[in-house]
Every structure is written in C-alpha cells, then in structure tokens.
Amino acid sequence: MALGVDARAAAALLVDGALLLDLTPGAAFAAARAGRSLGGVRQVLLSHPHNGPAVEVPAGLPQPGRVTDGRELALLTGHRVRAVPMDAPGTGYAVTGPDGQRLLYLPPGAAPAGLEEAAGAYDMVVADVVGRPDALARLRLAGAVGPATDVIAVHLDHDVPPGRELTRRLAAAGARAVPDGTTLTVGVYEDVPDVPRRTLVLGGARSGKSVEAERRLEAFPDVLYVATGGTRNGDGEWAARVHAHRERRPGSWRTAETCDLVPLLKDDGAPLLVDCLSLWLTDAMDSVNAWDDDEWGGGGERALRARVEELTAAVRETRRTVVAVSNEVGSGIVPATPSGRRYRDELGRLNAAFATECEHVLLVVAGQALTLKG
C-alpha cells in the first residue's frame, strides 16, 4: 500500500483554473489543500463512464458533460478542447491553450483509437502509463509524443507498485509521476531520466527477467524481438515457453529468430530486445566445437573470444536502443562436467563484457529488479 506522497486519489486535472477534467470525489477539498479554487471553473468534462451513483457536483461548479468523439469545444477563456476517440469506453481530451500549448489527457485503461500523424507532438501527455503502456507506444508512433513531451502517469491504483519501483518503471518509459496537488506547467522542461540506450537484464531461471526486459520497451512502438533459441521442432515444452512469450508481447512487435546479432546492432532501426545471450553463447560454442577439449585448446577458445569481442564491439557502437536478457549462473552449484563448467565460465565472461558496454544493468531476483549499474 502506498503511503504519504505515494498515496494518490482518483485523477482529476484542473487546467488554468477554468477547465476541470474529471470530477472525482472530494475534488473541492483536494483543490483547497493544493491552494487552488474551483470558483473560476467554466467547464467540467468527464473522461470515463460513470455507472455508479450520480456524481456529486460541488456548489458553484457547472454540471459535468462529455464532448462527442471528434468534436471540438471552444471556451470563452480561449481554450479549445477536442474529444479523442479511445479503444475502450471513455473519451480523451486534447486541450490547446490560448498560447498554443497542447495537452492530452487520457482516461484510465484506454488508448487512442486513431491519431493524425501530422498533428505534431503534444507539450504534455497525462495518461495511464502503467496500465496501458501501449497507449504511449501508439502516441510515439504517430509523432504525438516526442523527446520534449512531458509524460505524466496518472490513474495509479492499488495494483501499481509505489515508491522507487514505480519511479524506476516510469523512467524506463520516459515518464514521471507527481504527488496529488502538484502544479504542472505545460511547456516547461522537466528533468526526466533519459531512457537507457543499452540495458542488460540478468536473472536466474523463472526469476522474471524476461518480463522485466519486455516491460522496459512496452511503451515504445515497432520493437524487434530477437529470439536466439530457435524453434526446436518436436520439443513440446519449448514450444509452450515460446507461445507464452509471444502471447505476452504487444501485437505491434516483430520477431526475428536468429543468433546473428552483429548485423542487427550495426543497422539503424527500431529498439531490439534480445532474449537471450545465454542461448546465443550456446550457439557460438557449438560453432567452434567448444565442448571438445582438443578443439577448444586447438583454436576453439580463441575463436569464441573473437566472437564475443565482435558482439561487444557492436553493442558499444550501436545507435539502436537495446535490451538484452541473460542468465546469471555463477551463484549456483558447480557443474559436474567439464563442459558444464566451461559454459558457466564463458557465460560469466560474456555477461561481464556485455555489461561493460551498457548504461544500465539489472539483476532480477524473485520478480524484483535490483539496479547494479545506471
């Protein structure tokens, strides 16, 4: 449960003292606590359906309403409000102020059903970043969210982890959360942490490392998921694992099944999610016959070192956003066979070399991500 400044009531947004988006219980008291008056509000708009008892309207406020999808409402204050269609029940509102600055407010659990690519980036977006990260991905794809857009996460209910974990997740999406009652100035630069360009996510079996890696890119469009494990025809358990991963990923992501990572890293393009380096190493060791002692001593070791150096150099020089997953195997039981020990040692070296080239390194234990670097 969130406490103190991490505890948040249902979202409502007061725009320039004149426009109230969503009328939540206790809005007048919340405004008073924040040192704001609702006396100047000329329009109240609701963003999501209200199926419960009638909304209690504080004295002096106009009756709340809703703008029809695609229609625009002009206020005497000079604000223009356009209703944006959603893919779930509710209405989003694009607000243009008298000075031309633009704000987009989205209801909980919803994403835009359609956006014009020529509309340009909003100065501020207030949305359900945790519940619908794909909404942010759609906005980025349409150019509605750009590098200078201030993205504010709202509709943060009891299912959202509080405190530093929430801050970490939002930073990965290029967003932030603010305490209730915060005054936001549209168009003013905020120091939001940059999304790391290269990230390594380590963890043991079933630790949640793949989920963590996918979460880091789910707010971005057109991600290329690089599966290094292949299909393994006839292996039902492996097929079930692959199916579970595919079902969990956003439908807009593409998949490439390959261990040839260097060309992908050298090309410009969409973010890469590589899952995983452990299987890449298995393929690389197979290619140099590293499991045979004579082959290993006769040149296999040198060949593998060259493959790893080529990969890490490509990571160092890449212009793409990269999130890679790998197994952390050095803390368990020492393998019983020479080949098992060789694989463990080489994976440890690969992880260390790859981590050196990354701005951000995480270790996932029991579903909890611990920051090792960045």
N, C-alpha and C positions, 0 to 999 in steps of 0.2 A: 504494500500500500504506500502511495506517495504521501509524504508529509511536508509541512512548511511550504516553501515556494514551489515545491514539486507537485503539490496538490492543485488540481485545476478543475474549475466548474465547466459546465457546458459552454461552448464557444459563442460569443456574440461580438460583433465588430461595430464600433462607433466611428463613422467617417466624418471628419471635420466638424463634429458636433451636430451635423444636420441629417445624416443618414444612418439608420441603425439596421444592420444586417443580422437577423435572427434575434428574437425576443425570448431570452431564457429566463427561468425563474430567478427572481431576485436581481434583475438587471439594474433597477434603480439603486439598490443598495450597493451593488458592485461598482457602479459608476461613482457613487458618493465616496466609497472607500478609496477610489483612484483619484479623487479630487475633480471629478467631471460631473457636469449637469446634463440631464436629458431634456432640459427645458427648450433647447433650440432645435430638437429633432423635428423635421418636417415630413419624413417618410420612414416607415418601418417595413422591411421586406423579409419574408421567411424563405429559407433556402431548402428545407426538407419537410416532408409531410408531417403533419401533427395529427395523430389518430387518438390521442387521449382527451382529457377534459379540455374545455375551452381555455385558450391562452389568456392569462390574467394580464390586462393592459394597465400599467400604472397611470394614475391621473395625469392628464396633460399630454399624453402621447397619442398620436393618431392610430387608428385601427391598422393592424398589420395586414399586408397584402402580398401578392406574388405577381411577378411580371411573366407574361406568356413567353415561352421559348422563342428566341429570335427577335422579340420586340425590344424597343428601346424606350426608356422613360427619361424625360428631361425634368430636372428640378429647377426651381426658381433660383437656387443658390449657384447655378452654373454647372452642377454635376450632371453627367449623363450615365445612365445605368442600362446596360444591355443584358438580357437574360440568355445565358449559355446553356444549351441542352446537355443533359447528363445521360450516362448509360445506365443509371439506376434512378429510382424515384427521387426527385429533388431538382433544384434549379441552381445553377451557378450564376454569379453576378460579376460582370466586367464593369468597373467603375472608372470613368475618366473625369478627373477633377478640372476645375476652371483653368488651371495652369497647364493642362495637357498630360499630367502624370497619370499612369494607368495602374489599376489594382484589380486582381482577380481573386474572388472568394468562392471556394467550392464547398458543397455540403459534405457531411461525413459519408464514407463508403461509396463515393461516386467519382467518376472520371468524365472528362468532356467526351461527348458523343461525336463531335466533329469540330474542327478548327480550321480557319482560313490561314494558310501558310504565310500570306503576305501581310498579316495583321501586325507583325513585329513583336518584340519581346515586351512583356509587362515589367514595370518597375518593381512590383511586389506581387507575390502569389501567396495566398493564405489557404492551406489545403490539408487534407487528411494524408499526410506523407507516409505515416506508418501503416495505416490500414489499406491505402491504395497507392503504393509506390508507382504502379504503372501509370497513374494519372500524371505524375511528374515526367515519366518517360514520354508519354504522348505529347505533353506540352513542349518538351525539349525537341522532339522530332519535328513539330510544327513550327519551331522557332519562337514559340510563345514564352519560353524560359531560356534566358541567355546567361552568360558569365556574370553579368552585373545585376541579375534579378535577385532580389532578397526573398528567399523562400521561407515562410513561417509555417511551422507544423502546429495544427490545432486538432480539435476533436480527439484529444488524448485521454482515453478512458482507462478503466482499471486493468485492462489487458496489456497496457503498454508499460514496459519496464521503466521505473523512474530513475532520476539522478543521472549519474555519469554514463550508465549504459544507454539511456535514451540519447544523451548528447553525442555519444560515440556513433550510434546508428544514424542519427540525423546528419552528422558531419560527413559520413560516407556518401550521403545523398546530396550534399551541398546545401543542407537546410539547417534551421535552428528552431528552438522553442524558446518562449519567453514567459515569465510569470504573469498570472492574471493581473490586469490593471495596467500593463505596460503601454506606454505611448509610443507608437511606431511612426517614424517619419518616412513617408514614401520618397524614394529617390536618393536617400542618404546612404552612403556606403557603410556596410557593417562588416566587421572583421570575422567572417565565417571561415572556418578552416577549409583550405583547399582539399579537394578530393585527391587522395594519394594516387599518383600515376602508376606505381608498381607496388603490389601488395603480395606477400606470401602468407598463406594461412596454413598453419601446422596443426596436427592433432592425431590422436590415436584412432583406432577402429571405433566407429559409431560415436565419435566424440561430438559430432555436429559441425565438423569443419566444412563440409560441402555446403550445408545450409548457410553457414556464415559467409562463405565466399559468394554464393548466389545473392544473398541479401545485400552485399556491397554494390551490386550492379543492377538490382531490380528497378531502380529509379531512372535507368538510362535505356534509350532505345537501341535496337539493332545490335545487340550483343552477339558475338560469335563464341559459342560454347565449343571448346576443343576437347573432345573425348579421346584420351590416349589409350583406352583399354580395348578398343575394337568390339566386335560382336560376339565372339566365342560361340560359334554355332554348336548347338547341342547341349549347352550348359544352361539349364533352366533357372538355376539360382542367379546366375549372372544376368540373364535376360530380365528377371524380375527386378534386380537392382537398377538396371538401365532404364526400365519402364518407370520406376518410381522417381528417378531423377528427371526424366522427361516430363512427367506429369506435374512436377513441382516448378518447372521453369516457365517463365512468361511465354505466351504463344508467339510473340514477336521475335524471340531469339532464334538464331540459326545454329545448326550443329555441324561440326566437321570432325570426322573420326580419323585422326592422324597422329603420328608421333613426330612428324616433320615440322617442328616448331619454328626453326630459324627463319624460313621464308615468311611465315606469318608475322613474326616480330619485325622483320625488315620492311614489310609493307605498311603503308598508311591505311587507316580504316577504323572500323568500329572497335569498341573495347573487346578484349579477349578474356575469357575465363578458361583457364587450363586445369582440367581435372583428370589425371593428377600427375605430378612429377614422379611419383613412385613407380607408376606403370611405364612412364617414359624411360626411366632408368632400366627397368626390366628389358624393354625392347633394345635399349642401347647396349646392355650387357650381352644380350642374345646375339647382337650383330657382330660382336668381337669375340664370341665364344668364351666369355669370361668365366664360365663355370668349369672349364678345363684348366688345370694347373699349368700344363705345358704351354697352352695357348696364351694364358694370362701372363706368364713370365716371358714368353717369346714375342710380345708386342701388343697383346690384348689390353694390358693395363695402360700403356702409353696411348693406344687408340681411344680408350674410354676417356682418359684425361682430356684428350683433344676435343672429343665430342662435348664434354661438359664445359670446357673453356669457350667453345664456339657458341654454345647456348647462353652462357652468362654474358658474353660479349654482346650478343644480340639483345638481351634484356637491358643491358647498360645503355645501348644506343637507340632502343625503340622509341618511337613517338606515340605509340598507342598506349591506352590505359590497359594494364594487365593485372589480373588477379589470378594467382596460381595456388593450387592446393597440393599438399604433400603430407605423407605420413611421418610422424615423429616416432622412431622405433628404437632410439638409443637408451630408453629408460626401462626396457623390459628385460626378460630372461635372455641370457646369451644364447644365440642359436647353437644347436647341437652339431651342425655340419659346417665344414669349411666354406662351402658355397653360401650358406645362410649368413655366416659371419662376414664374408666378403660383401654380400649385398647390403647388410646392415651398415658396414663401414662406409661403403660408397654412397649410400643414401644420406648418411650424415654429412659427408663431404659436399655432396650436391646441395643439400639444404643450406649449409653454411655459405657456399659460394653464391647461391641464388639470393639468399637473404642480404648479402653484402650489397647487391645491386638494387635493393628495394628501399623505398622510403618508409614502408610500413610493414611490420611483421607481427602476426598474431599467433598465439597458441590457444587452441580451443580444448577445454577440459570440461567434461560433463555438460556440454552445451553452453559453457561460459567462455567468452573470448577475453583473453589476457593480452594486453599490449606489451610486446617485447621491444618494439622499436617504432618510433614515429608518434 
